[in-house]
Amino acid sequence: MKTTLKTRFASAVISGGALLIVSLFWPMVAMGQVSSSSGNSGQGSSSSADDNAARPQHMSDSLPDPTNIQTGNVLPSGNSPLHWGKLSVVSFSVLDAYSADLRSPVTGSLDDSNSVGFNALLSYDVREAGFNFNLQYQPMLYVTDGNLTSELSNQRLNLTTARKIGLWVLQFTDNFYYLPANGQAAFGMANGNWVDGAGQNPNLVNGQNTLGNSFGVSTQRLLGPRDDLSFGGTYQYYRINGIPLSTTDPSLGRTQSTQETATANIGWTHKLGWKSTVGLSYDFAHNNVSQQDGSIETVGDYNTITASYTYQPTQTVKIAVGGGPAWLGRPGPNGSNGKALLSSQGYVSVTKTMRRSAITLLYGRNDTFNGIISNSMSEYVSLSGARSLSRKVSVSAGGGYARQVATSNGEHGWHGYAQANYGISRRWSMFGGFSFLSQTGAQSYYSNTIPKYISAGLTWSWGQSEDHN
């Protein structure tokens, strides 16, 4: 009970901080009262001489550009051809997907189905010298076997805002998503990048209604030309609803579990040169995992220390590694002090880009939520690649494996995909692809079956290489 109250108090404090930050930032967004240096982006012009005197020469007024929540690429600045004021349509797609050997979210039987869906990505973007504000929203509508869903499914809402105050950079983020069971079944794996971007590993798609929200506040202080210090905290909430076994009484067979995580971190990075960077960070996370009646099932504290190193030997190769010890503390019987378990965590990322192709290898081990409510570590590994065959034709393929240590034998998932794209014009393109999923484990929704997906569609996208003025 005390632990629950602590988590509730932490969430109240962080939510109050969110309201305070929004109250500071929003008037600037709504009224345009962000000061800028006469249209200059803050790269040391004479009109900002006073500001330059108050900060190191290496510190710029410009802040990191927001990224597209669907692709992970940097969002173009300015307005797209489809816009209303600062609200732009970044992309929209029409998708047709056929699935085979898919477990029904209503009956649990293995069925084949055909679905037609529409999704879009909207962005409200403000970027000024020393300030930015970005709000992205992505909904999806779909029709499965002729039945229109009664709700907007697969919702995503992402807010990122940052402001430079003297030598400090203050950043606020909030990421909300809702993945209904039907949406996962229809498009979760046919559009695996979307699921992964929402914070759920596509290898461990759970076939349940999943709601998640992650709020974070961070600050960064540049200590010199090569060093910076950062610290912050997050509050994360995840809720999973089980699948109703009866359409006449949705409450039958429905279970619910939640996971609440409060984190705090501090980190330091040092640039060794243009090719490499080293870093050291400490992270603390407190997890509450509870059942439908609100009782706490497990409580866990994670203390991790991570040493990191990035190296870019050439312009086409980038390597990032990090890792360190992790102490997992859980209470003993009847609230007694439990024994802390020593474990490890870390990551490896290798990217190689060529003139017409790219390949990426990823590995990670951490306690981040990946689709299964659990108070334990998970691991993942993935390999992906893309190649342009001509000016209009490109192909991509990849696969991955994930393991969640939620039960004695663990939950395992494998996922593979291949896709081809054809550029019709500057902004329009067609795509088609194939993907599959395999899972094993006591909590795996798609165990004893291998769902397969064939999808094709049409996309309009606001490209990065265009002139957006």
C-alpha positions in Angstrom: 0.0 0.0 0.0 2.8 2.4 0.9 4.5 1.6 -2.4 1.3 2.4 -4.3 0.9 5.7 -2.5 4.5 6.5 -3.4 3.9 5.9 -7.0 0.7 7.8 -7.0 2.4 10.7 -5.3 5.2 10.6 -7.8 2.8 10.6 -10.7 0.9 13.6 -9.1 4.2 15.6 -8.8 5.2 14.8 -12.4 1.8 15.7 -13.7 1.9 18.9 -11.8 5.3 19.6 -13.4 3.8 18.9 -16.8 1.1 21.5 -16.2 3.7 24.0 -15.1 5.8 23.5 -18.2 2.9 23.7 -20.5 1.8 26.9 -18.8 5.3 28.3 -19.5 5.5 27.1 -23.1 2.0 27.3 -24.5 1.6 31.1 -24.5 4.7 31.3 -26.7 3.1 28.8 -29.2 -0.3 30.4 -29.2 0.8 34.0 -29.3 4.1 33.7 -31.1 6.0 35.5 -28.4 9.2 33.6 -28.8 12.1 36.0 -29.4 14.4 35.4 -32.4 17.4 37.2 -33.8 15.9 39.0 -36.8 15.1 35.8 -38.7 18.6 34.4 -38.0 18.8 30.8 -36.7 21.1 31.9 -33.9 24.5 31.0 -35.4 26.4 33.8 -33.8 25.1 36.9 -35.6 25.8 40.4 -34.3 22.2 40.8 -33.2 22.7 38.1 -30.6 26.1 39.3 -29.3 24.8 39.6 -25.7 23.6 36.0 -25.7 26.9 34.8 -27.2 28.7 36.5 -24.4 26.6 34.6 -21.9 27.3 31.1 -23.3 30.2 29.0 -24.7 30.9 29.6 -28.4 30.1 26.0 -29.2 26.5 26.4 -27.9 23.9 27.2 -30.6 20.4 28.7 -30.3 19.2 25.8 -32.5 17.7 22.8 -30.8 17.5 19.2 -32.1 14.8 18.9 -34.7 11.7 16.7 -33.9 11.5 13.3 -35.5 8.7 11.7 -37.4 7.0 9.2 -35.0 6.2 6.9 -37.9 9.6 6.7 -39.6 12.1 8.0 -37.0 13.5 10.5 -39.6 13.8 14.2 -38.9 10.6 16.2 -39.7 11.1 18.8 -42.4 10.7 22.4 -41.2 8.1 24.7 -42.5 4.6 23.7 -43.8 3.7 20.8 -46.0 1.7 21.3 -49.2 -1.4 20.2 -47.2 -1.5 22.6 -44.2 -3.7 24.9 -42.2 -1.5 27.5 -40.5 1.2 25.5 -38.7 -0.8 22.3 -38.8 0.5 20.1 -41.6 -0.4 16.7 -43.1 2.9 14.8 -43.1 1.6 11.6 -44.7 -1.4 9.4 -45.2 -1.8 5.8 -46.5 -4.5 3.5 -47.7 -3.6 -0.1 -46.9 -5.1 -3.5 -47.8 -4.0 -6.5 -45.7 -4.7 -10.1 -45.9 -3.9 -12.3 -42.9 -3.8 -16.1 -42.6 -3.8 -18.3 -39.5 -4.6 -15.3 -37.4 -6.1 -15.9 -33.9 -9.5 -14.1 -33.6 -9.7 -11.6 -30.7 -13.3 -12.6 -30.1 -13.4 -16.4 -30.4 -9.7 -17.4 -30.1 -10.0 -19.5 -33.3 -7.6 -19.4 -36.2 -9.1 -17.4 -39.1 -8.2 -15.8 -42.4 -9.4 -12.2 -42.9 -9.1 -9.2 -45.2 -8.8 -5.6 -43.9 -8.7 -2.2 -45.5 -7.4 0.7 -43.5 -6.5 4.3 -43.6 -4.0 6.2 -41.5 -2.5 9.7 -41.4 0.1 11.7 -39.6 -0.6 15.3 -38.6 2.0 17.7 -37.1 1.7 21.1 -35.4 5.2 22.5 -35.5 6.8 25.7 -34.1 10.6 26.3 -34.3 12.3 29.5 -33.3 15.8 30.4 -32.1 16.2 28.7 -28.7 12.6 27.2 -28.7 10.6 24.5 -30.4 7.2 22.9 -30.0 5.9 19.9 -31.9 2.7 17.9 -31.6 2.1 14.9 -33.8 -1.1 12.8 -34.0 -1.6 9.6 -35.9 -5.0 7.8 -36.1 -6.1 4.8 -38.1 -9.5 3.6 -39.3 -10.1 0.2 -40.8 -12.7 -2.2 -42.1 -12.3 -5.9 -41.4 -14.3 -8.4 -43.6 -16.8 -5.6 -44.4 -17.3 -4.4 -40.8 -16.3 -0.8 -39.9 -14.9 -0.5 -36.5 -16.8 1.6 -34.0 -13.8 3.5 -32.8 -10.8 5.4 -34.0 -8.1 2.7 -33.5 -4.4 2.7 -33.2 -4.2 6.2 -31.7 -0.8 7.9 -31.3 -0.2 11.3 -29.8 3.3 12.7 -29.3 4.3 16.0 -27.8 7.9 17.4 -27.7 8.9 20.9 -26.6 12.3 22.3 -25.6 13.5 25.7 -24.6 17.0 27.1 -24.1 17.4 29.2 -20.9 20.9 30.6 -20.6 23.3 27.6 -20.6 20.5 25.2 -19.9 18.2 23.3 -22.3 14.8 22.2 -20.8 12.8 19.5 -22.6 9.4 18.1 -22.0 8.0 15.0 -23.8 4.7 13.1 -23.6 4.0 10.0 -25.7 0.5 8.4 -25.7 -0.8 5.5 -27.7 -3.7 3.0 -27.8 -3.4 -0.3 -29.7 -6.8 -2.1 -29.6 -6.8 -5.9 -30.1 -8.6 -5.7 -33.4 -6.1 -3.1 -34.7 -3.2 -5.3 -33.8 -4.8 -8.2 -35.5 -5.6 -6.3 -38.7 -2.5 -4.2 -39.1 -0.2 -4.7 -36.1 2.2 -6.9 -38.0 1.3 -5.8 -41.5 2.5 -2.4 -40.4 5.1 -3.5 -37.9 7.1 -0.2 -37.9 4.0 1.5 -36.5 3.7 -1.0 -33.6 7.4 -0.8 -32.8 7.3 3.0 -32.8 4.4 3.0 -30.3 6.7 1.4 -27.8 5.7 -2.2 -28.4 8.1 -4.7 -29.8 6.5 -6.3 -32.9 7.9 -9.7 -31.9 5.8 -9.6 -28.7 2.5 -8.3 -30.0 0.1 -9.4 -27.2 -3.3 -9.5 -29.1 -4.8 -7.4 -26.3 -6.0 -3.8 -25.9 -2.9 -1.9 -24.9 -2.8 1.7 -23.6 0.4 3.4 -22.7 1.6 6.9 -21.8 5.1 8.1 -21.0 5.8 11.6 -19.7 9.3 12.9 -19.2 11.2 16.0 -18.2 14.9 16.5 -18.8 17.5 19.2 -18.7 20.9 19.5 -20.3 23.8 21.7 -19.3 26.8 22.3 -21.5 30.0 22.3 -19.4 32.4 23.2 -22.1 33.3 22.6 -25.7 33.4 18.8 -25.2 31.3 18.0 -22.1 27.7 18.2 -21.1 25.6 17.1 -18.1 22.0 15.9 -18.3 19.4 14.7 -15.8 15.7 14.1 -15.8 12.9 11.8 -14.9 9.9 10.0 -16.4 6.6 8.5 -15.4 5.2 5.6 -17.5 1.9 4.0 -17.3 0.8 0.8 -19.3 -2.5 -1.0 -19.1 -3.4 -4.2 -20.9 -7.0 -5.5 -21.1 -7.6 -9.2 -21.9 -9.8 -10.4 -24.7 -13.5 -10.9 -24.0 -14.5 -14.5 -24.7 -18.2 -13.6 -25.4 -19.5 -10.9 -27.7 -22.8 -10.8 -25.7 -21.1 -10.1 -22.4 -17.7 -8.4 -22.9 -16.9 -8.6 -19.2 -16.6 -12.4 -19.4 -13.0 -13.6 -19.6 -11.6 -10.0 -19.4 -8.6 -9.5 -17.3 -6.5 -6.3 -16.7 -3.0 -5.7 -15.6 -1.1 -2.4 -15.2 2.5 -1.4 -14.9 3.6 1.9 -13.5 7.2 3.0 -13.7 8.9 6.1 -12.2 12.5 6.8 -13.3 15.3 9.2 -12.6 18.6 9.5 -14.3 21.8 11.6 -14.5 24.4 11.4 -17.3 27.6 12.9 -18.6 29.1 12.8 -22.1 32.5 13.8 -23.4 33.5 14.3 -27.1 36.9 12.7 -27.8 36.8 14.3 -31.3 34.5 14.3 -34.3 34.8 10.5 -34.5 33.9 9.3 -31.0 32.1 10.1 -27.8 32.2 8.5 -24.3 29.5 8.7 -21.6 28.6 7.6 -18.1 25.1 7.5 -16.7 23.1 6.3 -13.6 19.4 5.3 -13.8 16.9 4.4 -11.2 13.5 2.9 -11.9 10.7 1.9 -9.5 8.1 -0.6 -11.0 4.6 -1.5 -9.8 2.9 -4.4 -11.5 -0.8 -4.9 -10.4 -3.8 -7.0 -11.2 -7.4 -5.9 -12.1 -8.4 -5.5 -8.4 -5.6 -3.1 -7.8 -3.6 -5.4 -5.6 0.2 -5.2 -6.1 1.6 -8.4 -7.6 5.2 -7.4 -7.8 7.3 -4.4 -6.9 10.8 -3.9 -8.2 13.6 -1.3 -8.1 16.3 -1.1 -10.8 19.6 0.6 -10.3 21.8 0.6 -13.4 25.1 2.1 -14.4 25.9 2.5 -18.1 29.2 3.3 -19.8 28.7 4.2 -23.4 31.0 4.7 -26.4 30.1 5.8 -30.0 32.6 5.6 -32.8 32.3 6.7 -36.4 35.4 5.6 -38.3 34.1 6.8 -41.6 31.1 8.9 -42.8 29.3 5.6 -43.7 29.8 3.6 -40.5 28.5 4.3 -37.0 29.0 2.1 -34.0 27.4 2.6 -30.6 27.9 0.3 -27.6 26.9 0.7 -23.9 26.3 -1.5 -20.9 26.9 -2.1 -17.2 25.6 -3.7 -14.1 22.0 -3.7 -13.0 20.8 -4.3 -9.5 17.2 -5.7 -9.3 15.7 -5.3 -5.9 12.4 -7.0 -4.9 10.7 -7.1 -1.4 10.7 -10.4 0.4 7.7 -12.2 2.0 5.3 -10.1 4.1 7.0 -6.9 3.2 10.5 -7.9 4.4 13.6 -6.8 2.6 14.3 -9.0 -0.3 17.7 -10.0 -1.8 19.0 -7.7 -4.6 19.9 -9.6 -7.7 22.9 -8.6 -9.8 22.3 -8.6 -13.5 23.5 -6.8 -16.6 22.0 -4.5 -19.3 23.3 -2.9 -22.4 23.0 -2.3 -26.2 24.9 -2.5 -29.4 24.1 -0.7 -32.6 26.0 -0.9 -35.9 24.9 1.0 -39.0 26.5 0.9 -42.4 25.3 3.1 -45.2 26.4 2.9 -48.9 25.5 4.8 -52.0 22.3 3.0 -52.6 21.8 0.8 -49.6 22.0 0.6 -45.8 22.1 -2.1 -43.1 21.5 -1.9 -39.4 22.2 -4.4 -36.6 20.7 -3.8 -33.1 20.9 -5.7 -29.8 19.6 -4.6 -26.4 18.9 -5.9 -22.9 16.9 -3.7 -20.5 13.8 -3.4 -18.4 11.7 -1.3 -20.8 8.1 -2.2 -21.5 7.8 -4.1 -24.7 4.2 -5.4 -24.8 4.1 -7.8 -21.9 3.4 -6.6 -18.3 6.4 -7.8 -16.3 8.8 -6.8 -13.6 11.8 -8.4 -15.3 14.4 -7.9 -18.1 13.9 -8.4 -21.8 16.3 -8.9 -24.7 16.0 -8.2 -28.4 18.1 -8.5 -31.6 17.2 -7.3 -35.1 18.8 -7.0 -38.5 17.3 -4.8 -41.3 18.4 -3.5 -44.6 17.2 -1.4 -47.6 18.4 -0.9 -51.1 17.4 1.3 -54.0 17.3 -0.7 -57.2 16.6 2.4 -59.4 15.3 5.9 -59.1 11.8 4.7 -58.4 12.1 1.2 -57.0 13.5 0.2 -53.6 13.3 -2.9 -51.4 13.7 -3.5 -47.7 13.8 -6.6 -45.5 14.5 -7.5 -41.9 13.8 -9.7 -39.0 14.2 -9.9 -35.2 13.9 -11.9 -32.1 12.8 -10.8 -28.6 12.6 -12.6 -25.3 10.8 -11.4 -22.2 11.7 -13.1 -18.9 8.1 -13.0 -17.6 7.8 -16.8 -16.8 10.2 -19.6 -16.0 10.8 -20.4 -19.7 10.3 -16.9 -20.9 8.2 -15.4 -23.7 9.8 -15.6 -27.2 8.9 -13.9 -30.4 10.3 -14.0 -34.0 9.3 -11.6 -36.8 10.3 -11.2 -40.4 9.3 -8.9 -43.2 10.1 -7.9 -46.8 8.7 -4.9 -48.7 9.0 -3.3 -52.1 8.2 0.4 -52.9 7.6 2.1 -56.3 7.7 5.9 -56.5 4.8 7.1 -58.7 5.7 10.8 -58.4 7.5 13.2 -56.1 5.2 12.5 -53.2 3.1 9.4 -54.2 4.3 5.9 -53.9 3.0 2.3 -53.9 4.1 -0.5 -51.6 3.6 -4.2 -51.1 5.0 -6.7 -48.6 4.9 -9.9 -46.7 5.5 -10.5 -42.9 5.1 -13.3 -40.4 5.1 -13.8 -36.6 6.0 -16.7 -34.4 5.7 -16.8 -30.6 6.1 -19.3 -27.8 5.5 -19.0 -24.0 2.8 -19.2 -21.4 1.6 -15.6 -22.1 2.1 -15.6 -25.8 -1.1 -14.8 -27.6 0.0 -16.2 -31.0 1.6 -19.4 -29.7 1.0 -22.7 -31.6 0.4 -20.7 -34.8 2.4 -18.6 -37.3 0.3 -15.7 -38.6 1.2 -14.5 -42.0 0.4 -11.1 -43.6 0.3 -9.8 -47.2 -0.2 -6.1 -47.6 -0.3 -3.5 -50.3 -1.2 0.2 -50.4 -0.7 3.7 -51.6 1.1 6.5 -49.7 1.3 10.2 -49.9 4.4 11.6 -48.0 5.9 15.0 -47.4 9.6 14.3 -48.3 12.6 15.7 -46.6 14.5 16.6 -49.7 11.9 19.0 -51.0 11.7 22.7 -50.9 9.2 23.4 -48.1 9.1 27.2 -48.1 
